Amino acid sequence: MLYLDGISLNKIKTELETSLKGKGVNKVVQTSSLAVSINFGKQRFILSCFPSLSLCYLSDTKEDNLLEENSSFALNLKKYIVGSTLISINQLGYDRILIFTFSKLNELGEVKIYNLYFEMMGKHSNLILTTKENKVLDSIKRFSIEENPSRVLFPGIDYSTPSLEKKLSPLNLNEEEFLKEKNEKSLLKNIEGLGKTLANSLTSFENLKNILKDKIAPKIFFNEHNEIILATVLNIEPKEYDTVITYSSFQELINFYLNNQNLSNTFKILKDKLTSCIKKEIKKSEKVIISIKKDLEEKKNFDRYRELGDILAASLYSLKKGMTEVELYDFYNDCMCTIPLDPLVTPQINLEKIYKKYNKLKKGMEYNQKRLIEISDNLKYFLGVESFINNSDSKENLKLIEEELSSQGYLKVPSKTKHKKNIKKQVIKTFNFGEITIDGILVRYGRNNLENDALTTKYSHREDMWFHCKDMPGTHAVVNANELLSEKSIYDIAVFCGQQSKLPKGTKLTVDYTQIKYLNKPKGAKPGFVTYKIFKSIVVTL
């Protein structure tokens, strides 16, 4: 957990001032609908308004621009901020609101001042650009009076702060007031800048004063499984932890944290984009399957029309034009049956109509059955891709999945990459298969369908052993032919394949394994799809 309250932000603000104050802005990029990158020379300053990542920080990595066109907010930032100098960073009391003030010389030689308000408030986070007089020029989020009657954010109006509860400043707090609030367990409610974690960890008034005076102290606490328990810039610590790493700056801490937790803007936006696309395809496929099954149910008695035609044909000589129905012996079911007729046409045409209906329903059944198999295979494919997206731990892996979905026509290719040549070769060069050692045996595995394809068709020897969960989308695992596989090793590798599919613990499943030479990739098949006839199977419990 990244802990960030008003007091933490005050210390981060001081570090940002040291790094950025007096520097000029040479580039502004809106990397997503809720995040902006401001370049101060080679330094990239990220301001993110995502509910789960409401934060500003200096980034060590380049953020990809995932917007296909500039928003009005991005254009206004470029117009007013690019070419300016950051002259100050202020905080509203100890609230989570920072004000970045920029100075710019315009074409007439006049010095213009602009403020960029960054409100770090979870789902209500916002970036608002104003003039020196606090007239709103634009904001990354706009709210109408219907959405928020108490606060309207549109160009031309005066900037007003969000509705904030009146609290005591920790700087003006005395020991008596502190003890009163602590005894009443109202520190969090009545003291400005305190978050829950800090409020719970304060043991004395002196403890609070020291935290306010302390310099920034970035550190991350880990449990025994090397999982992050707490990341903070304050001199506080969780009740239980195994190890702690101290960092020289918040910049160093936050970049490690974001990479460790896969929380960079690019990763989050790309993952959300792919998840949205695949969920849409899953929903569409499920809807089509329901429709096809309903149609199959309605047409399942199509063969009865052939029987009625045969019954009618056997007595056709006794029928006359003008009859509305006829009762005949049903030699298929040994009973009498009534067959409706069109009185306006001859018995022969009535017979042809019945056979025509039979042939139409039969062809419809055959088409629907074929279509059901096709859509079911698509659904299985989409569920597999969804699993790969959920399991992805790197931006590079998500980009491969993006390329896969684009090549299959499920995802629109951004215009700037539409005309790239040899894109397949470029993707193949980026393959970096997953590797794990099981019982001393190196196992390589694919983390998406393009990697599965490449691993089984291009980067393995025909004698290598291949593992895959039976009738289930997921990873392809390959073991070198020189490795001697015991029954235990085969079992453990099979369990690993099942775990990659994120199935619940205790699930029983079958894993097939065979040599690469027995795999066949049908022409035109989707990435990751192979067939095989010679194989062995093992049942494992996760």
C-alpha positions as CSV (number, residue, x, y, z in Angstrom):
1,M,0.0,0.0,0.0
2,L,1.3,3.5,-0.9
3,Y,0.5,5.8,2.0
4,L,0.0,9.4,1.0
5,D,-1.7,12.0,3.2
6,G,-1.5,15.8,3.4
7,I,1.6,15.7,5.6
8,S,3.3,13.2,3.2
9,L,2.5,15.5,0.3
10,N,4.1,18.4,2.1
11,K,7.4,16.6,2.2
12,I,7.0,15.4,-1.4
13,K,6.3,19.0,-2.4
14,T,9.6,20.1,-0.9
15,E,11.5,17.5,-2.9
16,L,9.7,18.5,-6.1
17,E,10.6,22.1,-5.5
18,T,14.3,21.2,-5.2
19,S,14.1,19.2,-8.5
20,L,11.9,21.4,-10.7
21,K,11.7,25.0,-9.4
22,G,13.2,27.4,-11.9
23,K,13.2,24.9,-14.7
24,G,11.5,25.5,-18.1
25,V,8.8,23.3,-19.7
26,N,9.7,22.1,-23.1
27,K,7.0,19.5,-23.8
28,V,3.6,18.5,-22.6
29,V,1.9,15.1,-23.4
30,Q,-1.5,13.9,-22.3
31,T,-0.6,10.2,-22.0
32,S,-4.2,9.2,-21.3
33,S,-7.6,10.7,-20.5
34,L,-6.6,11.2,-16.9
35,A,-2.9,11.7,-16.9
36,V,-0.4,14.3,-18.2
37,S,3.4,14.3,-18.6
38,I,5.2,17.6,-18.4
39,N,8.8,17.6,-19.5
40,F,11.3,19.8,-17.8
41,G,14.2,19.1,-20.2
42,K,14.9,15.4,-19.8
43,Q,12.9,15.2,-16.6
44,R,9.4,13.7,-17.0
45,F,6.9,14.9,-14.4
46,I,3.7,12.8,-14.3
47,L,0.4,14.0,-12.9
48,S,-2.1,11.2,-12.7
49,C,-5.8,11.7,-11.8
50,F,-6.7,8.0,-11.8
51,P,-8.8,7.0,-8.7
52,S,-6.4,4.2,-7.8
53,L,-3.3,6.3,-8.6
54,S,-3.9,10.0,-7.7
55,L,-0.3,11.1,-7.6
56,C,2.4,13.3,-9.1
57,Y,6.0,12.2,-9.5
58,L,9.1,12.3,-11.5
59,S,9.2,9.3,-13.8
60,D,12.3,7.2,-14.7
61,T,10.5,5.7,-17.7
62,K,8.9,7.1,-20.8
63,E,5.1,7.0,-20.7
64,D,3.5,6.0,-24.0
65,N,0.8,8.3,-25.4
66,L,-2.3,6.2,-25.7
67,L,-4.6,8.9,-26.9
68,E,-5.2,8.9,-30.7
69,E,-5.8,12.7,-30.7
70,N,-5.1,15.6,-28.4
71,S,-7.8,16.7,-26.0
72,S,-8.7,20.4,-25.6
73,F,-7.0,20.3,-22.2
74,A,-3.7,19.0,-23.7
75,L,-3.9,21.7,-26.4
76,N,-4.4,24.4,-23.7
77,L,-1.5,23.1,-21.6
78,K,0.7,23.3,-24.7
79,K,-0.5,26.7,-25.5
80,Y,0.0,28.2,-22.0
81,I,2.6,26.0,-20.3
82,V,5.2,25.0,-23.0
83,G,8.0,27.6,-22.9
84,S,7.1,28.7,-19.4
85,T,9.2,28.4,-16.2
86,L,8.0,26.8,-13.0
87,I,8.4,29.5,-10.3
88,S,6.7,27.9,-7.3
89,I,4.9,24.9,-5.9
90,N,2.5,25.5,-3.0
91,Q,0.1,23.4,-1.0
92,L,-3.2,24.5,0.4
93,G,-2.6,24.1,4.1
94,Y,-2.1,20.4,4.6
95,D,-4.8,19.4,2.1
96,R,-4.0,17.2,-0.8
97,I,-4.0,20.1,-3.3
98,L,-0.8,21.4,-5.0
99,I,-0.6,24.6,-7.0
100,F,2.1,24.7,-9.7
101,T,2.7,28.3,-10.8
102,F,4.3,29.0,-14.2
103,S,5.7,32.2,-15.7
104,K,5.7,32.8,-19.4
105,L,6.8,35.6,-21.7
106,N,4.2,36.1,-24.5
107,E,4.6,37.4,-28.0
108,L,4.2,41.0,-26.9
109,G,6.9,40.7,-24.3
110,E,4.4,40.5,-21.4
111,V,5.0,38.2,-18.5
112,K,1.9,36.0,-17.9
113,I,1.3,33.8,-14.8
114,Y,-0.6,30.6,-14.9
115,N,-1.6,28.2,-12.1
116,L,-2.1,24.5,-12.4
117,Y,-4.1,23.1,-9.5
118,F,-3.7,19.4,-8.8
119,E,-6.4,18.1,-6.6
120,M,-5.3,14.6,-5.4
121,M,-8.6,13.3,-4.0
122,G,-9.2,9.7,-5.3
123,K,-12.1,9.5,-7.7
124,H,-12.6,13.3,-7.4
125,S,-9.0,14.0,-8.5
126,N,-8.6,16.8,-11.1
127,L,-6.1,19.1,-12.9
128,I,-7.3,22.7,-13.4
129,L,-5.4,25.3,-15.4
130,T,-6.1,28.9,-14.5
131,T,-4.9,32.5,-15.1
132,K,-3.0,34.5,-12.4
133,E,-6.5,35.8,-11.4
134,N,-7.7,32.2,-11.0
135,K,-10.0,32.3,-14.0
136,V,-10.4,28.7,-15.2
137,L,-8.8,28.1,-18.7
138,D,-9.5,24.3,-18.8
139,S,-9.5,21.2,-16.7
140,I,-8.8,17.5,-17.3
141,K,-12.3,16.7,-15.9
142,R,-15.3,19.0,-16.4
143,F,-18.4,18.8,-14.2
144,S,-21.8,20.4,-15.1
145,I,-24.1,22.0,-12.5
146,E,-26.3,18.9,-12.8
147,E,-23.4,16.6,-11.8
148,N,-22.2,18.8,-9.0
149,P,-24.5,21.7,-8.0
150,S,-21.9,23.0,-5.5
151,R,-19.0,23.3,-7.9
152,V,-18.9,24.0,-11.7
153,L,-15.7,23.7,-13.6
154,F,-15.9,25.4,-17.0
155,P,-13.6,27.8,-18.8
156,G,-14.2,31.5,-17.8
157,I,-15.5,30.9,-14.3
158,D,-13.5,31.6,-11.1
159,Y,-11.7,28.7,-9.6
160,S,-13.0,27.5,-6.3
161,T,-11.6,24.8,-4.1
162,P,-13.5,21.6,-3.5
163,S,-15.8,21.5,-0.4
164,L,-13.3,20.8,2.4
165,E,-14.1,20.2,6.1
166,K,-12.7,22.8,8.4
167,K,-9.9,21.2,10.5
168,L,-7.2,22.2,12.9
169,S,-3.8,22.7,11.3
170,P,-1.2,20.4,13.0
171,L,1.1,23.4,13.2
172,N,-1.3,25.3,15.5
173,L,-2.1,22.2,17.6
174,N,-1.1,22.2,21.3
175,E,-0.5,19.1,23.4
176,E,-3.8,19.5,25.3
177,E,-5.8,19.6,22.1
178,F,-3.8,16.6,20.7
179,L,-4.5,14.5,23.8
180,K,-8.2,15.5,23.7
181,E,-8.6,14.5,20.1
182,K,-6.6,11.3,20.6
183,N,-8.7,10.2,23.6
184,E,-11.9,10.9,21.6
185,K,-10.4,9.0,18.6
186,S,-11.1,12.0,16.4
187,L,-7.5,12.9,15.2
188,L,-8.4,11.7,11.7
189,K,-11.7,13.7,11.6
190,N,-10.4,17.0,13.1
191,I,-6.7,17.4,12.3
192,E,-5.7,18.6,8.8
193,G,-3.3,16.4,6.8
194,L,-3.6,13.2,8.8
195,G,-4.5,9.9,7.1
196,K,-5.7,6.8,8.9
197,T,-2.3,5.1,9.0
198,L,-0.6,8.1,10.5
199,A,-3.4,8.8,13.0
200,N,-3.3,5.2,14.3
201,S,0.5,5.2,14.6
202,L,0.8,8.5,16.6
203,T,1.8,7.7,20.2
204,S,2.3,11.2,21.6
205,F,2.2,14.9,20.7
206,E,6.0,14.9,20.6
207,N,5.7,12.1,18.0
208,L,3.5,14.2,15.8
209,K,5.8,17.3,16.1
210,N,8.8,15.2,15.1
211,I,7.1,13.8,12.1
212,L,6.2,17.4,11.0
213,K,9.8,18.5,11.4
214,D,11.5,15.4,10.0
215,K,13.0,15.5,6.5
216,I,11.5,13.2,3.9
217,A,12.1,9.5,4.8
218,P,11.1,7.3,1.8
219,K,11.0,3.6,2.7
220,I,9.1,0.4,1.7
221,F,8.2,-2.4,4.2
222,F,7.9,-6.0,2.9
223,N,6.5,-9.2,4.4
224,E,8.3,-12.6,4.3
225,H,7.0,-13.2,0.8
226,N,8.6,-10.0,-0.4
227,E,5.2,-8.4,-0.9
228,I,4.8,-4.7,-0.2
229,I,3.0,-3.9,3.1
230,L,3.6,-0.2,3.2
231,A,5.4,2.5,1.1
232,T,5.7,5.9,2.9
233,V,7.8,9.0,3.1
234,L,7.1,9.4,6.9
235,N,8.9,8.0,9.9
236,I,6.2,5.4,10.6
237,E,6.1,1.7,10.3
238,P,3.5,-1.1,10.2
239,K,3.0,-3.4,13.2
240,E,4.5,-6.4,11.5
241,Y,7.0,-6.6,8.6
242,D,10.0,-8.7,7.6
243,T,12.3,-6.3,5.7
244,V,12.5,-2.6,5.0
245,I,14.3,-0.8,2.2
246,T,15.2,2.9,2.5
247,Y,15.4,5.1,-0.5
248,S,17.3,8.4,-1.1
249,S,14.2,10.2,-2.6
250,F,10.5,9.9,-3.2
251,Q,11.3,9.7,-6.9
252,E,13.4,6.5,-6.4
253,L,10.7,5.0,-4.1
254,I,7.7,5.7,-6.3
255,N,9.4,4.4,-9.5
256,F,10.3,1.2,-7.7
257,Y,6.7,0.9,-6.3
258,L,5.0,1.5,-9.6
259,N,7.2,-1.0,-11.4
260,N,6.8,-3.6,-8.6
261,Q,3.0,-3.2,-8.5
262,N,2.5,-2.6,-12.3
263,L,0.8,0.7,-11.7
264,S,2.4,2.9,-14.4
265,N,-0.1,4.9,-16.4
266,T,0.8,3.1,-19.6
267,F,0.4,-0.3,-18.0
268,K,-2.9,0.5,-16.4
269,I,-4.4,2.2,-19.5
270,L,-3.3,-0.5,-21.8
271,K,-4.6,-3.3,-19.5
272,D,-7.9,-1.5,-19.2
273,K,-8.1,-1.1,-22.9
274,L,-7.4,-4.8,-23.6
275,T,-9.7,-5.9,-20.9
276,S,-12.6,-3.8,-22.2
277,C,-12.1,-5.1,-25.7
278,I,-12.0,-8.7,-24.7
279,K,-15.0,-8.5,-22.3
280,K,-16.9,-6.9,-25.2
281,E,-16.0,-9.9,-27.4
282,I,-16.9,-12.4,-24.7
283,K,-20.3,-10.8,-24.1
284,K,-21.0,-10.7,-27.8
285,S,-20.0,-14.4,-28.3
286,E,-22.1,-15.5,-25.3
287,K,-25.1,-13.6,-26.7
288,V,-24.7,-15.2,-30.1
289,I,-24.4,-18.7,-28.5
290,I,-27.6,-18.2,-26.6
291,S,-29.3,-17.1,-29.8
292,I,-28.0,-20.1,-31.8
293,K,-29.0,-22.6,-29.1
294,K,-32.5,-21.1,-29.1
295,D,-32.7,-21.4,-32.8
296,L,-31.5,-25.0,-32.7
297,E,-34.1,-25.9,-30.1
298,E,-36.8,-24.5,-32.4
299,K,-35.6,-26.4,-35.4
300,K,-34.7,-29.6,-33.7
301,N,-37.8,-31.4,-35.1
302,F,-37.0,-30.5,-38.7
303,D,-36.9,-34.2,-39.7
304,R,-40.7,-34.4,-39.0
305,Y,-41.3,-32.4,-42.2
306,R,-39.6,-35.1,-44.2
307,E,-41.8,-37.7,-42.6
308,L,-45.0,-35.6,-43.3
309,G,-43.8,-35.2,-46.9
310,D,-43.4,-39.0,-47.3
311,I,-46.8,-39.6,-45.7
312,L,-48.4,-37.1,-48.0
313,A,-46.6,-38.4,-51.1
314,A,-48.0,-41.9,-50.4
315,S,-51.6,-40.7,-50.6
316,L,-51.1,-37.9,-53.1
317,Y,-53.4,-39.5,-55.7
318,S,-56.4,-39.2,-53.3
319,L,-56.0,-35.5,-52.7
320,K,-57.7,-32.6,-54.5
321,K,-57.0,-28.9,-54.8
322,G,-59.1,-26.8,-52.3
323,M,-58.5,-29.1,-49.3
324,T,-57.4,-27.2,-46.1
325,E,-56.1,-30.3,-44.3
326,V,-56.0,-34.1,-44.6
327,E,-55.9,-36.9,-42.1
328,L,-53.6,-39.7,-43.1
329,Y,-52.0,-42.8,-41.6
330,D,-48.6,-42.0,-40.1
331,F,-46.6,-45.1,-40.9
332,Y,-43.6,-43.7,-39.0
333,N,-45.4,-43.6,-35.7
334,D,-48.2,-46.1,-36.3
335,C,-51.0,-43.6,-35.8
336,M,-53.2,-41.1,-37.6
337,C,-52.0,-37.5,-38.2
338,T,-53.4,-34.3,-39.6
339,I,-51.5,-32.4,-42.2
340,P,-52.5,-28.8,-43.0
341,L,-52.7,-27.8,-46.7
342,D,-52.9,-24.6,-48.7
343,P,-56.3,-24.8,-50.6
344,L,-55.1,-22.3,-53.2
345,V,-52.5,-24.6,-54.7
346,T,-52.4,-28.2,-56.0
347,P,-51.6,-31.2,-53.8
348,Q,-48.2,-31.5,-55.7
349,I,-47.2,-28.0,-54.8
350,N,-48.3,-28.6,-51.2
351,L,-45.9,-31.6,-51.2
352,E,-43.1,-29.5,-52.6
353,K,-43.7,-26.9,-49.9
354,I,-43.3,-29.4,-47.2
355,Y,-40.1,-30.9,-48.6
356,K,-38.8,-27.3,-49.2
357,K,-39.5,-26.5,-45.5
358,Y,-37.6,-29.7,-44.5
359,N,-34.6,-28.8,-46.6
360,K,-34.5,-25.2,-45.4
361,L,-34.7,-26.3,-41.7
362,K,-32.0,-29.0,-42.3
363,K,-29.6,-26.5,-43.9
364,G,-30.3,-24.0,-41.1
365,M,-29.6,-26.7,-38.5
366,E,-26.3,-27.7,-40.2
367,Y,-25.3,-24.0,-40.5
368,N,-26.2,-23.3,-36.9
369,Q,-24.3,-26.4,-35.6
370,K,-21.2,-25.3,-37.6
371,R,-21.7,-21.7,-36.3
372,L,-22.1,-22.9,-32.7
373,I,-18.7,-24.7,-32.9
374,E,-17.1,-21.7,-34.4
375,I,-18.4,-19.2,-31.9
376,S,-17.7,-21.6,-29.0
377,D,-14.1,-21.8,-30.2
378,N,-14.0,-18.0,-30.4
379,L,-15.3,-17.8,-26.8
380,K,-12.7,-20.2,-25.6
381,Y,-10.0,-18.1,-27.4
382,F,-11.3,-14.9,-25.8
383,L,-11.4,-16.5,-22.3
384,G,-7.8,-17.5,-22.9
385,V,-6.7,-14.0,-23.9
386,E,-8.6,-12.6,-20.9
387,S,-6.6,-15.0,-18.6
388,F,-3.3,-13.8,-20.2
389,I,-4.3,-10.1,-19.7
390,N,-5.1,-10.8,-16.1
391,N,-1.8,-12.6,-15.6
392,S,0.3,-10.0,-17.4
393,D,3.1,-8.5,-15.4
394,S,4.8,-6.2,-17.9
395,K,3.9,-3.6,-20.5
396,E,5.8,-5.5,-23.2
397,N,3.5,-8.6,-22.7
398,L,0.4,-6.4,-22.9
399,K,1.7,-4.9,-26.2
400,L,2.1,-8.4,-27.6
401,I,-1.5,-9.1,-26.7
402,E,-2.6,-5.8,-28.2
403,E,-0.8,-6.8,-31.5
404,E,-2.5,-10.2,-31.4
405,L,-6.0,-8.7,-31.0
406,S,-5.2,-6.1,-33.7
407,S,-4.0,-8.7,-36.2
408,Q,-7.2,-10.7,-35.6
409,G,-9.3,-7.6,-36.2
410,Y,-10.8,-7.4,-32.7
411,L,-8.9,-4.2,-31.8
412,K,-8.6,-1.0,-33.8
413,V,-5.0,-0.3,-34.8
414,P,-4.0,3.3,-34.0
415,S,-3.6,5.3,-37.2
416,K,0.1,6.0,-36.5
417,T,0.9,2.3,-36.6
418,K,-1.4,1.3,-39.5
419,H,1.3,1.7,-42.2
420,K,4.2,0.1,-40.3
421,K,5.9,-2.5,-42.4
422,N,7.3,-5.8,-41.2
423,I,5.4,-5.5,-37.9
424,K,5.5,-9.2,-37.5
425,K,9.2,-9.3,-37.5
426,Q,9.4,-6.5,-35.0
427,V,7.0,-8.3,-32.6
428,I,8.9,-11.6,-32.9
429,K,12.2,-9.8,-31.8
430,T,10.5,-8.8,-28.6
431,F,9.7,-12.3,-27.4
432,N,11.0,-12.9,-23.9
433,F,9.4,-16.2,-22.8
434,G,8.7,-16.9,-19.2
435,E,11.1,-19.3,-17.5
436,I,10.8,-21.3,-14.3
437,T,12.8,-24.1,-12.7
438,I,10.7,-27.0,-11.5
439,D,12.5,-30.0,-9.8
440,G,15.8,-28.7,-11.3
441,I,14.3,-28.6,-14.8
442,L,14.1,-25.4,-16.9
443,V,10.5,-24.9,-18.2
444,R,9.9,-22.2,-20.8
445,Y,6.3,-21.0,-21.2
446,G,4.2,-18.5,-23.2
447,R,2.5,-15.6,-21.5
448,N,0.2,-14.8,-24.4
449,N,-0.9,-16.5,-27.6
450,L,1.8,-15.0,-29.8
451,E,4.4,-16.3,-27.4
452,N,2.7,-19.7,-27.3
453,D,2.8,-19.8,-31.1
454,A,6.4,-18.7,-31.4
455,L,7.5,-21.1,-28.6
456,T,5.9,-24.2,-30.1
457,T,6.6,-23.4,-33.8
458,K,9.9,-21.5,-34.0
459,Y,11.8,-21.6,-30.7
460,S,11.6,-25.3,-29.8
461,H,13.2,-28.5,-31.1
462,R,10.8,-31.1,-32.5
463,E,11.9,-33.6,-29.8
464,D,11.1,-31.2,-26.9
465,M,8.2,-32.0,-24.6
466,W,5.1,-29.8,-24.7
467,F,2.5,-29.4,-21.9
468,H,-0.9,-27.8,-22.0
469,C,-4.2,-28.0,-20.0
470,K,-6.7,-30.2,-21.8
471,D,-9.7,-28.4,-23.4
472,M,-8.7,-25.1,-21.7
473,P,-7.1,-22.0,-23.0
474,G,-3.8,-21.1,-21.3
475,T,0.0,-21.3,-21.4
476,H,2.1,-23.7,-23.5
477,A,5.0,-25.0,-21.5
478,V,8.1,-26.6,-23.2
479,V,10.9,-28.7,-21.7
480,N,14.1,-29.5,-23.5
481,A,14.4,-33.0,-25.0
482,N,17.6,-33.6,-23.1
483,E,15.9,-33.4,-19.7
484,L,14.9,-36.7,-18.1
485,L,11.4,-36.3,-16.8
486,S,10.3,-38.4,-13.8
487,E,6.7,-39.0,-12.9
488,K,7.0,-36.4,-10.2
489,S,8.5,-33.8,-12.6
490,I,5.7,-34.4,-15.1
491,Y,3.1,-34.0,-12.3
492,D,4.7,-30.8,-11.0
493,I,5.0,-29.3,-14.5
494,A,1.4,-30.1,-15.1
495,V,0.4,-28.4,-11.8
496,F,2.3,-25.3,-12.9
497,C,0.3,-25.2,-16.2
498,G,-2.9,-25.3,-14.2
499,Q,-1.7,-22.6,-11.9
500,Q,-1.1,-20.3,-14.8
501,S,-4.8,-20.5,-15.6
502,K,-5.5,-19.1,-12.1
503,L,-7.9,-22.0,-11.3
504,P,-9.0,-22.3,-7.6
505,K,-6.9,-24.3,-5.3
506,G,-8.1,-27.9,-5.1
507,T,-9.3,-28.0,-8.7
508,K,-8.8,-31.2,-10.6
509,L,-7.8,-31.0,-14.3
510,T,-6.2,-33.0,-17.1
511,V,-3.0,-31.8,-18.7
512,D,-1.9,-33.3,-22.0
513,Y,1.8,-33.6,-22.9
514,T,3.5,-34.7,-26.1
515,Q,6.5,-34.0,-28.3
516,I,6.6,-30.8,-30.4
517,K,6.8,-32.9,-33.6
518,Y,3.2,-34.2,-33.0
519,L,1.7,-30.8,-32.9
520,N,-0.1,-29.4,-35.9
521,K,-1.0,-25.7,-36.6
522,P,-4.0,-25.6,-38.9
523,K,-3.9,-23.1,-41.7
524,G,-5.7,-19.9,-40.7
525,A,-6.1,-21.0,-37.0
526,K,-6.0,-18.3,-34.3
527,P,-2.7,-17.7,-32.4
528,G,-1.9,-20.3,-29.8
529,F,-4.2,-23.0,-31.4
530,V,-2.7,-26.4,-32.2
531,T,-4.1,-29.9,-32.7
532,Y,-2.5,-33.2,-31.8
533,K,-3.4,-36.9,-31.9
534,I,-0.5,-38.6,-30.3
535,F,-0.2,-37.6,-26.6
536,K,-0.4,-38.7,-23.0
537,S,-2.5,-37.2,-20.2
538,I,-2.1,-36.7,-16.5
539,V,-4.8,-35.7,-13.9
540,V,-3.5,-33.3,-11.3
541,T,-4.9,-31.4,-8.3
542,L,-3.9,-27.8,-7.9
